[in-house]
């Protein structure tokens, strides 16, 4: 009887081990979803990088004085961008940024078209919001609102993205993210940008996958996050976690975990 019992235990262990490996079709489905979410993060990051072209408002300085100096400073430092300050009303001014016809490479991203950044408020409180309907980032149009609030509380930046997934009819992305501040790092316009947030991936039948970004760290010129976690709760009942790590980032890969299966490493294409 003992040999039979021993064989049964071996078969049970082998079966359990095999079940830990996610089926290939499940991995491919999860990978495709993560790739769409990465596109969303890339676009949100691009919108925030554009906002960072302008210096962050200096609290306590008159609005118009700040904008006159800041817009001139942008045109001097970034020759492919022209700026124009446009008065709106007693408490609001806009800055129109027009990027060169052939495109403007800033922080590893290519911008074309124009953006309008609106500054509302004064020394004690300033609200900044950009309209990006006429802007392209790496050739992708943005249906995005982006902005920040300064003075009176801690400065915080945000981006709201809603766009179609390139090359995938019927698929769309909705995303609401914020910039995480860390000591020693510039708020906007630096070499590193850290995003947190949540959103949804819309599939052709109108159902959605829920997604969450947790401290996704982007470096200048890179499509993939260097560190952080992206999670998805899919419409077909699966839980997907993508872990971005420096060692895999250099290879264009991510560690993917689906449900209770063992994690696998997969490439993420741009």
C-alpha positions as CSV (number, residue, x, y, z in Angstrom):
1,X,0.0,0.0,0.0
2,X,2.8,2.4,0.8
3,X,4.2,2.6,-2.8
4,X,0.8,3.4,-4.1
5,X,0.4,6.2,-1.6
6,X,3.8,7.5,-2.4
7,X,3.0,7.5,-6.1
8,X,-0.3,9.3,-5.4
9,X,1.5,12.1,-3.5
10,X,4.0,12.5,-6.3
11,X,1.2,12.9,-8.8
12,X,-0.6,15.3,-6.6
13,X,2.5,17.5,-6.1
14,X,3.2,17.4,-9.8
15,X,-0.4,18.4,-10.6
16,X,-0.3,21.3,-8.2
17,X,3.0,22.5,-9.6
18,X,1.6,22.4,-13.1
19,X,-1.5,24.4,-12.0
20,X,0.8,27.1,-10.8
21,X,1.9,27.9,-14.3
22,X,-0.7,30.2,-16.1
23,X,-2.1,28.9,-19.4
24,X,-0.5,30.6,-22.4
25,X,-3.8,32.1,-23.5
26,X,-4.3,33.7,-20.1
27,X,-0.8,35.2,-20.2
28,X,-1.4,36.6,-23.7
29,X,-4.7,38.1,-22.7
30,X,-3.2,39.7,-19.6
31,X,-0.1,40.9,-21.5
32,X,-2.3,42.6,-24.1
33,X,-4.3,44.4,-21.3
34,X,-1.1,45.6,-19.6
35,X,0.3,46.9,-22.9
36,X,-2.9,49.0,-23.3
37,X,-2.5,50.3,-19.8
38,X,1.1,51.2,-20.4
39,X,0.0,53.3,-23.4
40,X,-2.4,55.2,-21.1
41,X,0.5,55.8,-18.6
42,X,2.7,57.0,-21.4
43,X,0.1,59.5,-22.6
44,X,-0.6,60.8,-19.1
45,X,3.1,61.2,-18.5
46,X,3.4,63.0,-21.8
47,X,0.7,65.5,-20.8
48,X,2.4,66.2,-17.5
49,X,5.8,66.6,-19.2
50,X,4.2,69.2,-21.5
51,X,2.9,71.0,-18.4
52,X,6.4,70.9,-17.0
53,X,7.8,72.8,-20.0
54,X,6.6,76.0,-18.2
55,X,8.2,76.7,-14.8
56,X,6.0,75.9,-11.8
57,X,4.3,79.0,-10.5
58,X,6.2,80.8,-7.7
59,X,3.8,81.4,-4.8
60,X,3.6,85.1,-3.7
61,X,4.6,86.5,-7.2
62,X,2.1,88.5,-9.2
63,X,0.6,86.3,-11.9
64,X,1.3,88.4,-14.9
65,X,4.9,89.2,-13.8
66,X,5.5,85.4,-13.4
67,X,4.0,84.6,-16.8
68,X,5.9,87.3,-18.7
69,X,9.3,86.0,-17.3
70,X,8.4,82.3,-17.5
71,X,7.1,82.3,-21.1
72,X,10.2,84.2,-22.2
73,X,12.4,81.7,-20.4
74,X,10.7,78.8,-22.2
75,X,11.3,80.3,-25.6
76,X,14.9,81.0,-24.8
77,X,15.6,77.5,-23.4
78,X,13.5,75.5,-25.9
79,X,13.9,77.0,-29.4
80,X,11.3,74.7,-30.9
81,X,8.5,76.2,-28.7
82,X,7.0,79.7,-29.1
83,X,4.9,81.2,-26.3
84,X,2.3,83.9,-26.1
85,X,0.6,85.4,-23.0
86,X,-3.1,86.1,-23.6
87,X,-5.2,88.0,-20.9
88,X,-8.5,86.4,-20.3
89,X,-10.2,88.3,-17.5
90,X,-9.3,90.0,-14.2
91,X,-8.2,86.8,-12.5
92,X,-7.1,84.6,-15.5
93,X,-4.3,84.6,-18.1
94,X,-3.4,82.0,-20.6
95,X,-0.1,81.0,-22.2
96,X,-0.3,79.5,-25.7
97,X,2.6,77.1,-26.5
98,X,3.1,76.4,-30.2
99,X,5.5,73.6,-31.1
100,X,7.5,73.5,-34.2
101,X,5.8,72.1,-37.3
102,X,8.3,69.3,-37.6
103,X,7.9,68.4,-33.9
104,X,9.7,69.3,-30.7
105,X,11.6,66.7,-28.7
106,X,11.4,67.4,-25.0
107,X,12.2,65.0,-22.2
108,X,12.3,62.1,-24.7
109,X,8.9,62.8,-26.1
110,X,7.9,64.4,-29.4
111,X,5.3,67.2,-29.3
112,X,3.5,68.7,-32.2
113,X,0.6,71.1,-32.4
114,X,-0.2,73.5,-29.6
115,X,-1.3,73.7,-26.0
116,X,-3.1,76.4,-24.0
117,X,-2.3,76.6,-20.3
118,X,-4.6,78.7,-18.2
119,X,-3.5,80.4,-14.9
120,X,-6.3,81.4,-12.6
121,X,-5.9,83.1,-9.2
122,X,-3.2,85.0,-7.5
123,X,-0.5,85.1,-4.8
124,X,-2.4,83.0,-2.2
125,X,-3.9,80.4,-4.5
126,X,-3.2,79.5,-8.2
127,X,-5.0,77.0,-10.3
128,X,-3.3,75.9,-13.5
129,X,-5.0,73.8,-16.2
130,X,-4.1,73.0,-19.8
131,X,-6.2,72.3,-22.8
132,X,-4.4,69.7,-25.0
133,X,-7.0,69.0,-27.7
134,X,-4.7,70.3,-30.4
135,X,-1.6,68.5,-29.1
136,X,0.1,65.3,-30.3
137,X,2.5,63.3,-28.1
138,X,4.6,60.8,-30.1
139,X,2.0,61.1,-32.9
140,X,-1.0,60.3,-30.6
141,X,-3.7,62.9,-30.1
142,X,-4.7,63.6,-26.5
143,X,-8.2,64.1,-25.1
144,X,-6.7,65.2,-21.8
145,X,-7.1,67.6,-19.0
146,X,-3.9,68.3,-17.0
147,X,-3.1,70.8,-14.3
148,X,-2.0,71.6,-10.8
149,X,-2.9,73.7,-7.8
150,X,-0.3,75.8,-5.8
151,X,-0.2,77.9,-2.7
152,X,-2.5,77.6,0.2
153,X,-1.9,73.8,0.3
154,X,0.7,71.4,-1.0
155,X,1.4,71.6,-4.7
156,X,-0.2,68.7,-6.5
157,X,-0.5,67.8,-10.2
158,X,-3.0,65.7,-12.0
159,X,-3.9,64.4,-15.5
160,X,-7.2,62.9,-16.8
161,X,-6.9,61.0,-20.0
162,X,-9.6,59.5,-22.3
163,X,-8.4,58.2,-25.7
164,X,-8.8,55.4,-28.2
165,X,-6.1,52.6,-28.1
166,X,-4.0,53.0,-31.2
167,X,-4.5,50.3,-33.7
168,X,-7.3,48.6,-31.7
169,X,-10.8,49.7,-32.9
170,X,-13.4,49.7,-30.1
171,X,-10.8,49.8,-27.3
172,X,-10.4,53.0,-25.2
173,X,-8.5,54.2,-22.1
174,X,-9.8,56.3,-19.3
175,X,-7.3,57.3,-16.6
176,X,-7.1,59.7,-13.7
177,X,-3.5,60.1,-12.3
178,X,-1.6,62.3,-9.9
179,X,2.1,63.1,-9.5
180,X,3.7,61.7,-6.4
181,X,6.2,64.1,-4.9
182,X,9.5,62.9,-3.4
183,X,12.2,64.8,-1.6
184,X,15.0,65.9,-3.9
185,X,13.0,65.5,-7.1
186,X,11.6,68.4,-9.1
187,X,7.8,68.6,-9.0
188,X,7.4,68.9,-12.8
189,X,10.0,69.1,-15.6
190,X,12.6,66.9,-14.0
191,X,14.2,63.7,-15.2
192,X,11.9,61.5,-13.1
193,X,8.1,61.5,-12.9
194,X,6.1,59.2,-10.5
195,X,2.5,58.5,-11.1
196,X,-0.3,57.1,-9.0
197,X,-3.9,56.7,-10.1
198,X,-6.7,54.6,-11.4
199,X,-8.9,54.2,-14.5
200,X,-10.4,51.7,-16.9
201,X,-9.8,49.9,-20.2
202,X,-13.0,49.9,-22.3
203,X,-13.5,46.9,-24.6
204,X,-15.6,46.8,-27.8
205,X,-18.8,45.6,-26.0
206,X,-18.6,48.5,-23.6
207,X,-17.5,46.5,-20.5
208,X,-14.4,47.7,-18.7
209,X,-11.3,46.4,-16.9
210,X,-10.5,48.4,-13.8
211,X,-6.9,49.4,-13.5
212,X,-4.7,51.0,-10.8
213,X,-1.2,52.6,-11.0
214,X,1.0,52.5,-7.9
215,X,4.1,54.6,-7.8
216,X,5.0,54.1,-11.5
217,X,8.4,55.8,-12.0
218,X,9.1,57.1,-15.4
219,X,12.6,58.2,-16.6
220,X,13.2,60.8,-19.4
221,X,13.0,59.2,-22.8
222,X,11.6,55.9,-21.7
223,X,8.3,54.3,-22.7
224,X,8.1,51.8,-19.9
225,X,8.0,52.7,-16.2
226,X,11.3,51.8,-14.4
227,X,9.6,50.8,-11.2
228,X,6.1,50.4,-9.7
229,X,3.0,48.3,-10.0
230,X,0.0,48.2,-12.3
231,X,-3.0,46.0,-11.4
232,X,-6.1,45.1,-13.4
233,X,-9.4,43.6,-12.4
234,X,-10.7,42.2,-15.7
235,X,-14.3,41.9,-17.0
236,X,-13.8,38.1,-17.2
237,X,-13.0,37.8,-13.5
238,X,-9.2,37.7,-13.5
239,X,-6.7,39.7,-11.3
240,X,-3.5,40.8,-13.1
241,X,-0.5,42.4,-11.5
242,X,2.4,43.8,-13.6
243,X,5.5,44.5,-11.6
244,X,8.0,46.9,-13.2
245,X,11.6,46.4,-12.0
246,X,14.9,48.2,-12.9
247,X,16.5,44.9,-14.1
248,X,13.6,44.0,-16.3
249,X,13.0,47.6,-17.4
250,X,16.4,47.6,-19.2
251,X,15.2,44.6,-21.2
252,X,11.8,45.9,-22.0
253,X,10.1,43.3,-19.9
254,X,7.7,43.1,-16.9
255,X,6.9,40.5,-14.3
256,X,3.3,39.4,-14.8
257,X,1.1,37.6,-12.2
258,X,-2.3,36.3,-13.1
259,X,-4.7,35.2,-10.3
260,X,-2.9,32.7,-8.0
261,X,-0.5,31.5,-10.7
262,X,3.3,31.8,-10.6
263,X,4.6,35.1,-12.0
264,X,6.1,35.0,-15.5
265,X,8.3,37.5,-17.3
266,X,7.0,38.8,-20.6
267,X,8.2,41.5,-23.1
268,X,6.1,44.7,-23.4
269,X,6.3,46.0,-27.0
270,X,6.1,49.7,-27.8
